[in-house]
Amino acid sequence: MHTKSLEDWSHDHSMGQGRVTRGERRTLVVALLTAVFMVVEVTAGVLYGSMALLADGLHMGSHAVALGVAVAAYVYARRRAGDRRFSFGTGKVNALGGYSGALLLAGFAVVMAWESVERFLAPVPIVFDHAIAVAVVGLIVNGISVVLLGVHGHHDDHDHHDDAEPRPEREPVANPGHGHHHHHDHNLRSAYLHVLADAFTSVAAIVALLGGKLFGLVWLDPVMGVVGSVLVAWWAWGLLRQSSAVLLDHQAPTEVLANAREALEVDEHDRVADLHIWTIAPGVRAACATVVSHAPRSPAEYRARLPAELHVGHATIEVHQCPGEAAVEASPTAG
C-alpha cells in the first residue's frame, strides 16, 4: 500500500512574501525621489540662506525616513519569507510597517499643529516668492509620488498571488473585491498617505502663500497648517485601526464568517461548533474550524469546501463524531 511521507502533507508558509512586489518597487522609487529632493532643498536653503527652503527640506526628510521604514519592512518580509520561526510567514511584517508608518504620520500631524499655532501666535516674515516656488516644485514631486503609489489596490493583489508558491490547499484568488480591508497592503498604504500628506501640505501652502502675497492674509499660512494636521491625523487614525486589526488577529468580517460556515455546513449532517478566520498576509487569510457531524468526512473534504473568494491560504479543520452516533471510519480526526 502506498503511503505518503510527511513532506507530502506539509506546504509552504511564505504566503507569497518571498518575491519583490510592485508595491516594494514603487515605494523604493518614491523613497529615493523624496530623499533626492530633500537633499536639493536643504542644500539650496543653506547656500541661499532661505529658511523656507531649509524647513521644507527637513519636513520632506521626515517623510523620507517614514518611506525608508516602509522599504525596510518590504525587504525584511521578503528575505525572511522562508524563516520557519514565523508560523504563517512574514505577511504581518507588512501590517507592522503600516502601523509604524501610521505612528510616524500621527507624530508629523502633532508637529504640524504645534508649529502652526506657534506661527499664529508669533508670526515670522515670509519670503513669498521663494516659498511659493518651493511649494510648487514640492507639489510636482509629491504628485509624481502619489501617482506611483496611488494604484495600490488590485495590481499589488495580483502580484502577491502570482508570487505565491503552489500549495495543496485552495489558493486564494486575486481581486478580492471592494469594501473590505483584508486585501490592503498596509505598508504601501502608509507610504501612500505620507506622500499624499506632503502633496496636501504643498497645495495648502500654495493657497496660503498666494493669499498672503496678493491679499495680505498672512494668517492663512498657520490656519492651513492646522487644517492639514487635522486631516493627516485622521488618515493616521484610519491606518492605525486597519493595521492593528491585522496585528491583533481580529476576526474576519461577519459576511466572511457566514459564508465559510454555510460552505462547511452544506451537508445536513454537519454543524460548525467553532470558527476563526483572520488575516495573515495581504490578500491571505487563515482559518481554524471545528466541525461536528453525524457522518463525518475527512478534514481535506471540508477544507475543499471553503470558497476561493474567502482567500483562505491555510486552513486547519478539526472533525468530531456526534456523541451517541455510530462511528464512521475512525475516531475524531484533525487536519
C-alpha positions in Angstrom: 0.0 0.0 0.0 1.3 3.4 -1.0 2.0 5.8 1.9 2.8 9.4 1.8 5.8 11.0 3.5 5.3 13.8 6.0 6.7 16.2 3.3 3.7 15.4 1.1 1.3 16.7 3.7 3.2 19.9 4.5 3.2 23.0 2.4 5.0 26.3 2.0 4.1 29.1 4.5 5.7 32.1 2.8 2.3 33.2 1.6 3.9 34.9 -1.5 6.1 37.2 0.6 9.4 35.9 -0.9 9.5 38.0 -4.1 9.7 41.6 -5.0 6.2 43.1 -5.5 5.2 46.2 -7.3 4.4 47.8 -4.0 8.1 47.4 -2.9 9.4 48.7 -6.2 7.2 51.7 -6.2 7.9 52.6 -2.6 11.6 52.3 -3.2 11.4 54.7 -6.2 9.3 57.2 -4.2 11.7 57.0 -1.2 14.7 57.7 -3.4 12.8 60.6 -5.2 11.9 62.1 -1.9 15.4 61.8 -0.5 17.0 63.4 -3.5 14.6 66.3 -3.5 15.2 66.7 0.3 19.0 67.0 -0.3 18.3 69.6 -3.0 16.1 71.7 -0.8 18.4 71.5 2.3 21.4 72.4 0.2 19.6 75.3 -1.5 18.4 76.5 1.8 21.9 76.6 3.3 23.5 78.1 0.2 20.9 80.9 -0.3 20.1 81.5 3.3 16.4 80.6 2.8 14.7 79.3 6.0 11.7 78.4 4.0 13.7 76.1 1.7 15.6 74.6 4.7 12.4 74.0 6.7 10.6 72.4 3.8 13.6 70.2 3.1 13.7 68.9 6.6 10.0 68.3 6.6 10.4 66.2 3.4 13.3 64.4 5.1 11.0 63.3 7.9 8.7 61.7 5.3 11.8 60.2 3.6 12.6 58.4 6.9 9.0 57.1 7.0 9.3 55.8 3.4 12.6 54.2 4.4 10.8 52.3 7.1 8.2 51.0 4.6 11.0 49.9 2.2 12.8 48.2 5.2 9.6 46.3 6.1 9.3 45.0 2.5 12.9 43.9 2.3 12.7 42.2 5.7 9.5 40.4 4.9 10.9 39.2 1.6 14.2 38.0 2.9 12.7 36.2 5.9 9.7 34.7 4.0 11.0 31.2 4.4 12.0 31.5 8.0 10.2 28.7 9.9 10.2 30.8 13.1 7.3 32.7 11.6 4.2 30.4 11.9 2.4 31.9 8.9 5.3 33.6 7.1 6.2 37.2 7.2 2.9 38.6 5.9 2.3 40.6 9.2 5.5 42.5 8.8 3.5 44.4 6.1 0.9 45.4 8.7 3.7 46.2 11.2 5.3 48.5 8.7 1.9 50.2 8.1 1.3 50.6 11.8 4.8 52.1 12.3 4.2 54.5 9.4 0.9 55.5 10.9 2.5 56.3 14.2 5.1 58.5 12.4 2.3 60.1 10.4 0.5 60.9 13.7 3.7 62.4 15.1 4.1 64.6 12.0 0.5 65.8 12.4 1.2 66.9 16.0 4.4 68.7 14.9 2.5 70.4 12.1 -0.2 71.6 14.5 2.3 72.8 17.1 4.4 74.8 14.5 1.2 76.3 13.0 0.0 77.5 16.4 3.4 79.0 17.1 3.4 80.8 13.8 -0.1 82.1 14.5 0.9 83.5 17.9 4.3 84.7 16.8 4.3 85.5 13.0 7.6 85.5 11.2 8.5 87.2 7.9 7.7 85.1 4.9 9.8 85.2 1.7 6.8 84.6 -0.5 8.4 84.2 -3.9 10.9 81.6 -2.7 8.3 79.8 -0.5 5.8 79.6 -3.4 8.5 78.3 -5.8 9.5 75.6 -3.3 5.8 74.6 -2.7 5.2 74.3 -6.4 8.2 72.1 -7.0 7.3 70.1 -4.0 3.8 69.6 -5.3 5.2 68.3 -8.6 7.5 65.8 -6.8 4.7 64.7 -4.5 2.2 64.5 -7.4 4.5 62.0 -9.2 4.9 60.0 -6.0 1.1 59.9 -5.4 0.6 58.6 -8.9 3.2 55.9 -8.4 1.7 54.7 -5.2 -1.9 55.6 -5.9 -2.6 52.3 -7.8 -2.1 50.3 -4.6 -5.1 48.1 -4.9 -5.7 45.4 -7.5 -2.3 45.3 -9.2 -0.5 44.5 -6.0 -3.0 41.9 -5.1 -2.3 40.3 -8.5 1.5 40.5 -7.8 1.1 38.9 -4.4 -0.9 35.9 -5.6 1.2 35.4 -8.7 4.3 35.2 -6.5 2.8 32.6 -4.1 4.2 29.1 -4.3 1.7 26.4 -5.2 0.0 24.9 -2.1 -2.2 21.8 -1.7 -4.9 23.9 -0.1 -7.3 26.1 -2.1 -5.4 29.0 -3.5 -6.8 32.5 -2.7 -7.7 34.4 -5.9 -6.8 38.0 -6.7 -9.1 40.9 -6.8 -10.9 40.2 -3.5 -13.5 42.9 -4.1 -14.2 46.3 -2.7 -15.1 47.4 0.8 -13.0 45.1 2.9 -9.6 45.8 4.4 -8.3 42.3 4.4 -6.6 42.7 1.0 -4.9 46.0 1.8 -1.1 46.4 1.6 -0.9 48.4 4.8 2.8 49.1 4.3 2.1 50.6 0.8 -0.9 52.5 2.2 1.4 54.0 4.8 3.8 55.2 2.1 0.9 56.5 0.0 -0.5 58.5 2.9 2.9 60.1 3.6 3.3 61.4 0.1 -0.4 62.3 0.0 0.1 64.3 3.2 3.1 66.0 1.6 1.1 66.8 -1.5 -1.8 68.3 0.5 0.7 70.3 2.5 2.1 71.7 -0.7 -1.4 72.6 -2.0 -2.3 74.2 1.3 1.0 76.2 1.4 0.5 77.5 -2.2 -3.1 78.7 -1.3 -1.9 80.3 1.9 1.2 81.9 0.4 -0.7 83.3 -2.5 -3.3 84.7 -0.1 -0.6 86.3 1.9 1.3 87.7 -1.0 -1.7 89.0 -3.0 -4.2 90.0 -0.3 -2.0 90.3 2.9 -3.8 87.3 4.5 -0.7 86.2 6.4 -2.8 84.3 9.0 -3.8 81.8 6.2 -0.5 80.1 6.5 -0.8 78.8 10.1 -4.6 78.2 9.7 -3.9 75.9 6.7 -1.2 74.2 8.7 -3.8 73.4 11.4 -6.3 72.1 8.9 -3.7 69.9 7.3 -2.6 68.5 10.6 -6.2 67.5 11.5 -6.6 65.7 8.1 -3.2 63.9 8.4 -4.2 62.8 12.0 -7.4 61.4 10.6 -5.6 59.4 7.9 -3.1 58.1 10.6 -6.0 57.0 12.8 -7.6 55.1 10.0 -4.4 53.3 9.1 -3.7 52.5 12.8 -7.1 50.9 13.1 -6.7 48.8 9.9 -3.1 47.6 10.6 -3.7 46.9 14.3 -6.7 44.7 13.4 -4.3 42.5 11.4 -1.6 42.6 14.1 -4.1 41.6 16.8 -5.8 38.8 14.7 -9.2 40.4 14.5 -11.9 38.1 13.2 -12.8 38.4 9.5 -15.9 40.4 8.6 -19.3 38.9 9.6 -20.2 38.1 6.0 -16.9 36.1 5.5 -17.6 34.0 8.6 -21.2 33.4 7.5 -20.0 32.3 4.0 -17.5 30.0 5.5 -20.0 28.5 7.9 -22.5 28.0 5.1 -19.9 26.3 2.9 -18.8 23.9 5.7 -22.4 23.1 6.7 -23.5 22.2 3.1 -24.3 18.7 4.3 -27.3 18.5 6.7 -25.3 16.2 9.0 -22.6 18.8 9.5 -22.5 21.7 12.1 -19.7 24.1 12.8 -19.0 24.3 16.5 -16.1 26.8 16.4 -14.8 29.0 13.6 -12.0 31.5 13.5 -10.8 33.4 10.3 -8.1 36.1 10.4 -5.7 37.8 8.1 -2.1 36.6 8.0 -0.8 38.4 4.9 -2.1 40.9 2.3 -4.8 39.0 0.5 -4.4 35.8 2.5 -6.4 34.5 5.5 -6.0 31.6 7.8 -9.0 29.6 9.1 -9.5 27.2 12.1 -12.8 25.4 12.4 -14.3 22.6 14.4 -17.0 20.5 12.6 -19.3 18.1 14.4 -21.2 15.7 12.2 -23.4 12.6 12.2 -21.5 11.3 9.2 -18.0 13.0 9.4 -15.9 13.4 6.3 -12.1 13.9 6.1 -10.6 17.2 7.0 -9.4 17.6 3.4 -13.0 17.3 2.1 -14.2 20.1 4.5 -11.2 22.2 3.6 -12.0 21.9 -0.1 -15.5 23.3 0.6 -14.1 26.7 1.5 -14.8 29.1 -1.4 -11.8 30.6 -3.2 -13.2 34.1 -2.7 -12.6 33.8 1.0 -8.8 33.8 0.3 -8.0 31.1 2.9 -4.4 30.2 2.3 -4.1 28.0 5.4 -6.9 26.1 7.0 -7.0 23.7 9.9 -10.2 21.6 10.2 -11.0 19.6 13.3 -13.7 16.9 12.8 -15.7 15.2 15.5 -18.3 12.4 15.5 -21.6 13.4 17.2 -21.9 11.7 20.6 -24.1 8.7 20.6 -23.9 8.1 16.8 -22.2 5.1 15.2 -18.6 5.7 14.4 -17.9 6.4 10.8 -14.5 5.3 9.6 -12.5 6.2 12.8 -12.4 8.3 15.9 -12.2 12.1 15.7 -9.6 13.3 13.3 -7.9 16.7 12.7 -6.1 18.3 9.9 
